[in-house]
Amino acid sequence: MGTTVEGTFTESDETILRLVASSGPPCQISGSPFFTYSHYAYVEVFNPNGQGARVEMGVDPALDQPLDLPLVAAYTAPPVTEAERKACLTGAEVSCTGGSAAHESCLTGSHAPTVPAGGSIWIYVGNFATADPAVSFVLSAKILALL
C-alpha cells in the first residue's frame, strides 16, 4: 500500500472525439454542436499482486511539455467502438479533486479504479482542446488499498 509507480508516455499523432469532462460512468463523448477532437493515449496498468488493488491515477506534464487540462478515464480494455468508449470504469476527469493527489488530472477518491489481481486496466489520457498538440505526459499509479 502507498507504493507509487510512474512512467512517461506520448500521445498519438491521430485524434479522436474527446471524452466529456466530469462525465460517467458511462462516459460521454464530445458531440453536437461542438465536436472536439483530441490527441490521446491508452496506457496499460498491470497489478502483479495476488489481490485486487484500488489505485489512484495521476497525470502530469512531462518535462517541458504543454499539457493543459488533460482528460483521464479508466477502462477494462482499450475501447474501439463508441459503446466501448462510453463504458469507462469510474468516469472521465479533467482535474484533481479529493484524495491526496496533486496532479494536473487524476482518478482518486470514488473515481479511483480497481485493478484486478494479476490483471490490468487501461488508462485513457486525452487533450481537452482540439488545438492542443500531441504531447508526452507522466502517468503515476498509487496503490490505495489491496482488496
C-alpha positions in Angstrom: 0.0 0.0 0.0 1.1 3.5 -0.7 3.5 2.3 -3.4 3.6 4.7 -6.4 5.0 3.8 -9.9 5.2 6.2 -12.8 6.1 6.2 -16.5 6.4 8.7 -19.3 4.2 8.1 -22.4 3.4 10.0 -25.6 0.0 10.7 -27.1 -0.8 9.5 -30.6 -0.5 11.9 -33.6 -4.0 10.7 -34.5 -7.1 12.3 -33.0 -10.5 11.0 -31.8 -13.6 12.7 -30.4 -12.6 13.5 -26.8 -14.4 12.5 -23.7 -16.6 15.0 -21.9 -15.1 16.1 -18.5 -16.8 15.0 -15.3 -19.0 12.5 -17.1 -19.8 9.0 -16.3 -19.9 6.3 -15.9 -21.0 5.9 -18.6 -18.5 8.4 -20.1 -19.8 10.8 -22.6 -18.2 11.6 -26.0 -17.9 15.1 -27.5 -20.7 15.7 -29.9 -23.2 18.2 -31.3 -23.0 21.2 -31.5 -19.2 21.2 -30.6 -17.3 18.2 -32.0 -14.0 18.4 -30.1 -11.2 16.1 -31.3 -8.0 15.4 -29.2 -4.8 13.6 -29.3 -4.8 10.7 -26.9 -3.1 7.6 -25.5 -4.2 4.4 -23.8 -1.7 3.1 -21.2 -2.0 -0.4 -19.7 -1.6 -0.5 -15.9 -0.8 -4.0 -14.5 -1.4 -5.3 -11.0 1.1 -8.0 -10.1 -0.4 -8.6 -6.6 -2.4 -11.6 -5.7 -5.2 -9.3 -4.6 -7.2 -6.6 -6.4 -5.8 -3.1 -5.9 -7.7 0.2 -5.7 -5.4 2.6 -7.5 -5.1 6.4 -7.6 -4.1 7.5 -11.1 -2.4 10.9 -11.8 -1.5 12.7 -15.0 1.2 15.4 -15.1 3.1 17.1 -17.9 6.5 15.5 -18.9 9.4 17.9 -18.7 8.9 21.0 -20.9 5.5 19.7 -22.3 2.5 22.0 -22.7 -0.1 19.6 -21.1 -3.2 21.7 -20.3 -6.3 20.1 -18.7 -5.7 16.5 -19.7 -8.7 14.2 -19.5 -8.3 10.8 -17.8 -10.5 7.8 -17.7 -10.1 4.0 -16.9 -11.3 1.0 -19.0 -11.1 -2.8 -18.7 -9.7 -3.0 -22.2 -8.7 -0.4 -24.9 -12.0 0.7 -26.4 -12.6 0.5 -30.1 -16.3 1.3 -30.6 -18.3 4.2 -29.4 -20.2 2.0 -26.9 -16.8 0.7 -25.5 -15.5 4.3 -25.1 -18.7 5.1 -23.1 -18.1 2.1 -20.8 -15.5 3.7 -18.6 -15.0 2.3 -15.2 -15.3 5.4 -12.9 -15.9 8.4 -15.1 -13.8 11.0 -17.0 -12.0 13.6 -15.1 -10.2 16.8 -16.2 -9.0 18.0 -12.7 -7.8 16.6 -9.5 -10.2 16.9 -6.5 -10.3 15.0 -3.3 -7.9 12.4 -2.1 -4.2 13.2 -1.6 -3.3 13.7 -5.2 -1.6 16.8 -6.5 -1.7 16.2 -10.3 -2.9 18.1 -13.4 -5.7 15.5 -13.6 -6.4 12.3 -11.7 -8.8 9.5 -10.8 -8.9 9.4 -7.0 -11.4 9.0 -4.2 -14.6 7.4 -5.5 -13.1 7.7 -9.1 -10.0 5.6 -8.3 -10.3 2.4 -10.4 -9.7 -1.2 -9.2 -7.1 -3.3 -11.0 -7.9 -7.0 -10.7 -5.4 -9.4 -9.1 -2.8 -10.3 -11.7 -4.7 -8.3 -14.3 -4.7 -4.9 -15.8 -6.8 -1.9 -16.8 -6.3 0.7 -19.5 -6.0 4.5 -18.8 -7.1 7.0 -21.4 -5.3 10.3 -21.4 -6.5 12.9 -23.9 -6.2 16.6 -24.5 -9.0 19.0 -23.7 -8.8 21.2 -26.7 -8.6 20.3 -30.4 -5.8 22.8 -30.9 -3.6 21.1 -28.2 -0.7 19.2 -29.7 0.2 15.6 -29.1 2.5 15.6 -26.0 4.3 13.4 -23.6 3.0 13.0 -20.1 3.8 11.3 -16.8 1.2 8.8 -15.6 1.5 7.7 -12.0 -0.3 4.9 -10.1 -0.5 4.8 -6.3 -2.0 1.7 -4.5 -4.6 3.0 -2.1 -5.8 -0.4 -0.9 -5.5 -4.1 -1.6 -8.9 -5.8 -1.8 
